[in-house]
């Protein structure tokens, strides 16, 4: 007998490409039928069949305080009574920009957009307009959205589906996108030397989340900052995942690193479709209407997204202890998983930073895309389904970080550790 999710997936494939509106949701990396969700509250997801899951995706990051967080829901409801969109400026946009600037080091001006993809795309255009150069350097396995420039050796869904080249990306775009292995500073120096005065920007996730959670090696980000300073290159930190999650000031604050431009995504909208990019006034003033680098959007600064984000970020700014609580819970989970995996007796690596964590079934350190791809990802598939069957919802790909939310209780974490033990012995 078909489950409701199976029925919905079969129906969805008749009207939506692949039955989903974002590829990783299709479960192709792990096999099986995607779970269709109906509602969520706190740390839990509820599917169309009425099953409850402990959630470790948090809508891919933004649900830091849990799903349906009451102050955010109430703020959205009240704001919607005054219309869902104006296509004209509002005071709330100013308040949101001021709030971000007050929380994030090294940001003078902020431009609101509608997604993380748009934020990253716009930051690259700005860097090119500011420097007069065409090339960018990104890192293998890092995902900065689906704009053409970023789909060269990208992570996230492309890593999940093992897509190495993307039809529709022109040779010119591909030639202007240089790639290096993450954490390989020597490779970056070599590429920069080979393309002297041609590179507009270096863009990186400060802590990678789209090939699992992968930390920057000591000195790596600082080395990138030095190279950019010496070569007149714009240094862009993609904080779509890490911004306001690792600390109130994001990775810049947590890692004590200063970027020229920073990009943000859904986390600044409490899960609503929203993004932003910001940075030094000297660079940001080249964006229209101040400058000639054009960027526009009818829904940029949308009032519903703005009030959701303003409410969420205000909570985070006024309650900095949330970050210590979240990190403590993540370390507790890591230590519990470590104990279970150690007793299991098969190779594994746990990467964790702040409230981001991932398990790699590997006998070597996972420090870049190549080492992530070399892990036993077939075993991850079995582990994923064993956990799903037991009510634990993990990212349906070995190439995605887990994200904890602060609604998770220690009882939830204990249950996750216990279910991991059951799942590992089932999959061995």
N, C-alpha and C positions, 0 to 999 in steps of 0.2 A: 504493500500500500504506500502510495506517494505521501511524503510529508508536504506540508503547506509550502515550505521553502522550495522543494523540488518542483511543485506545481507552478509556483511563481517564476522560477528560473526558466522553465520550459516556455511559459507564456512570454517572458521578457525577451527571449531570443527571437521572437517573431517581430519585434518592433524596435529593439535596441541592439546595436552591433555587439555580438558576443553575450548579450543579455545583461550587460553592466555598463555603467557610465564612467568607470575608471578601471583600467585593465587588471590591477592586482586583486580587485574584488572577485574576479572570475574563478579564483582558486586553482588556476591552471598550474601554478607552481607546486601546489601540494596535492592536487587531484581532488575529486569529489565535487559536490554541489555547494555553491556559496550559500551562506546562511542569510536569509532576509530578515532584517531587524524591524521591529514594530515600535519599540520604545526603549528608553533608558532612564535610569535614575541612580544618582550617586555613582557607585563603583560597578553597577550592574547593567548589562544589556538584556533585553527580552526579545526573542525572535517571534516570527509569525506563528510558530507552533506552541508558543507559551513557555519555551525553555528559558532558563535564566543562566547567564554567563558572567563570570568575573572578568572584567574588561581590562586588557593590557595594551589597547590601542589608543584609547582616549581620543577618538576621531583623528588619529595620527598626530596627536600632540596637544591640541588646544584645551582639552577639558581638564585643566590642571586641578580644578576644585571639584571635579566630578560632573556627571551629566545632570541636566535640568537643575543647575544651581539656582536656588530660589531668588536671590537678589537680581541675577541676570534675567531670569524668566519674567519677573515682575517688571523690570525696566523695559524689556522688549514689548510687553503687552501694553504698557502705558504709552510708549512712544508711537506704537503702530496706530493708535487712535488719531494721531495728528498727520497721518499719511506715511506711506512706506518709501516714498522717493519724491524729491523736488527737482533735481537737476539744477539746483541753485545753491549758493553757499549758506551754511548755517553756523550759529555760534558754537554748536557742539563740536564741529570739526576743529575749531580753534582750541577748544578745551582738550580735545583728544591729542592734538599735536603738542600742546603745552605739557600734557601729562607724560607723553612719551619722552620728550626732551628732558623733563625733570627726572626721569628714571634712568635714562640711558646715557652713559658717558660718551662724549665726543660726537654728539648729534646736535647740529644747530638748526636745521630746517628739515621738515618731513613732508613728503607728498603721499597722500592716500591713493590707493588703487583698489582693485577688486579681487586680487589673488596673489599668492606667492610667486606664481609663474610670471605674472605681469610686473611684479616688483623687481624680480631678477632681470627680466628682459629690459625693463626701463633703465635699470642701473647700468647695464652694459651699454645701452645706447648713449646714456649720459657720459659714461667714461670715454667712449669713442669721440663724442662731440667735444668734450673737454680737452682731450689730449691730441685730437687730430690723427689718431692712429686707428688701425682696423682690427688687429688681432687681439684675441683674448687667450688666456691660459686657464684651464680648468683641470680638475683631477679625476682620474679614472674611478668610476663607481660613485661619483658625487652627482646628485640629481638636483637641478635648479629649476625644475619645471619643464614644460614641453615646448618652449620656444626653440626655433631651429638651431640656434647656436649651442644649445645645451644638450642636444641629443647625440652628441659624439662621445662614445664610451661613457655613457651615463649609468647611474645606479637606479634604485627603486624598481619600477615596473620593467624597465629595459633589462636590468640584470635578472629580474625574475623570469622573464621570457627569453633570455639569452639572445636578445636582439642587438647585433653589433653594428649594423648599418640600417638607417631608417629611410625608406623611399620618401621622396618629397624634399629631402635636404639637398640643396644644390652643392656642386663641387666647390663653388666659391665660398659658401658658408663653412663647409667642412675645412677648407684650406685656411680659413681665418681662425679656426678653433684649434689651439694647441693643447695637448694633454700630457700630463705627467702622473706618475704613481703618487698617491697620497703619502705623506711622510718622507718623501725622497727629495730632500733639499738640493742635493748635488744635481739631480736631473733638472730641477727648476733653473738652477744657475746656468746649466749648459744650454737649455732652451732659450733662456733670456739672452745669453751671449750670441747665440746663432741668429736671433731675431732682434738685434740691437735697434732700438728706437722704433720698433714696429708694434709693440704690445701695449694696448690701451689699459688692460685690466688683468689682474689675477683674482679669480673668484674661488672661494672655498667654503665648505661647511666647516666651522671651527671644530665641532665634534661631529663626525660623520654619522648620519642616521639612516642612510639609504643603501647601505651594504652591511646592515647590522650596526650596532653601536661601536664605533672605532674612534679611539682617542688620538689627539695629536701627540706626536713624539715630543719629548722635551726639546725646546728650542726651535721646533718647526715653524710655528706661527710667527715667532719673533724673527726667524730668518726670512720669512716671506715679507714681513714688514720692512726689514732692512733693505732687501732687494728692491722693493717698490720705491722706497725713499731714494735709493741710489740711482734708479733708472727712470724716475718720473712716471711710474706705473700706478694706476689707481688700485688700491687694495680693498676688495669687497668681501665682507663677511656675509654669507647667506645664513641668517638667523631665523629662517622660516620655522625651523624645528626648535632651535635652542633659545630663541629670543623670549624673554620673560618666563622661560621654563627652568633654566639652570640657575638663574638669579633674577632679581628685579631688573638689573641692568643687562641681563643676558650673558652670553659668552664673553663679551668685552669686559664685563665686570668680573666674572668668575675666573677668567684666565688672564686678566690684566693685560689685554691686548687692544690696541686702538686701530680701528679700520678707517678708511676714508669714506666709504659708503657701507650701509648696513641694510639688509632687506628683511622684511617681516611678512608673515602670512596670517592664516586663520586664527592664530593664538591671540592676535590683537582685536579679534571680533568675537571672542567667547565662543568660537566655533562657526560663526557666520562667515559667508564668503567675503573676504576682505584681505587686503595686504597694504604694505607701505614700504617706501624706501626713504632713507634720510642720511644725513652726514654733514660734512663740512660745508659751511656757507659758501666758501670759495668755489666749490664744485657745484653745489645744489643751485646756485644762482644762474646756472646756464640752462635750467629747465624753463620752458615757456610757462607763463608769459614774461618772466624776467629775462630769459635768454632765448636762444634759437633752437634748442633741443626739444622737439615737440613730444608731448605726452598728454593724453586726454582720456576722459571716461565719464559717461553720464552717471554711472553708479559709484564713482569715486567719492568717498565720504558719505555714503548712503546712511541716512539717519538711524536705521535699525541696526546696522552693523556697528555704527559708531557708539550707540548707547550700550550695546552688549559689550563691546570692547572696553569702553570707558568704565563701566561698572566692574568688570573683571579685573582690569589693571589697577583700579583704585583699591580693590580688596587686596591685591597682591602687594601694592605699595605700602598700604597701612598695616599689613600683617606679615612682616618679613620672616617671622618664625615659620611660616608655611614652607619655606625652602629647606630649612633644617629638618622639619618633620618629614617632608617628602624624601629627602636624601637618606634620613635614618631608616625609613621604611624600605627604600631600595637596597640599602646595604644589608638590612635584615633579610630581605628576599634573596639577595646574592649569597649571603652566608649559608642560608638554608638550602638553596639549590646546590651550592658547592659541596655541602656535606652529603647530600643525596647522590650527586654525580660521582663524588669520590668513592663512595661505597659501591656504586654501580660497576666501576672498574674499567670503563671504556674511555677513550680520549675525549676531552672536551676543553673548551675555553669559555670563560664568562668575562665579557667586557661590560664595564659599568662606569658611568660618570653622572653625578647628580641623580636625577630621576629617570635616566635612560639606561637600558640594560639589554644585553642579548646573549644567547647561548649559541656557541658554534661547536659542532661535533668535529673537532680537529685535534691533531697531535702537535700543532705548531701555533705560535702566536698569530693572531689575526690583526694585522696592522694596515692593510690596504685591500684593494679589490681582488688582487690575485690570490692573496691568502684566504680571503673570505670565500672566493669561488672554489678553492681547493679543499674546503671542508666537506664532510660527508653530509651533503644536503639531502640525499635520499633518506637518511636516518631522521633528518629534521621533519620530513613529510610525515613519517610514521608517528613521530612524537607529537606533531601538531594535531593530528586526527585523534590520537589517544587522549590528548588534553581536551580537545573540543568535545569529545564524547563524555568527558567528566565535568563539563561546564566551565572550562577555562578558555577564554577567547584570546588567542595569541595572533600576532600578525601572520597572515597566510603566505609567508615567504621567509626563507632563511636570510634574505637580504634586507630586512627591515628591523629597526630598533623597536623594542617594547617601550611604552610610555606609561609610567605610573601616574595615578591621580590621587589627590589627598583624601578622597572619600574612602579609599581602601582601608580596611581595618586590619589589625594584626591577625585577627581570625581569618580574614580573606587570604592574607599572605601565608598563614599556616596551612590553609586548605590547598593553596597553589603548590606549596612545597610537598605536601602529602600526595597530591594528585600526580605530581611529577615523578615521585617514587614509583607509584603504580604504573604510570605510563611508560617509564623507562624499562621496567622489567617486562612489560607487554611487548615492547618494540625490539628488545635485544635479540 
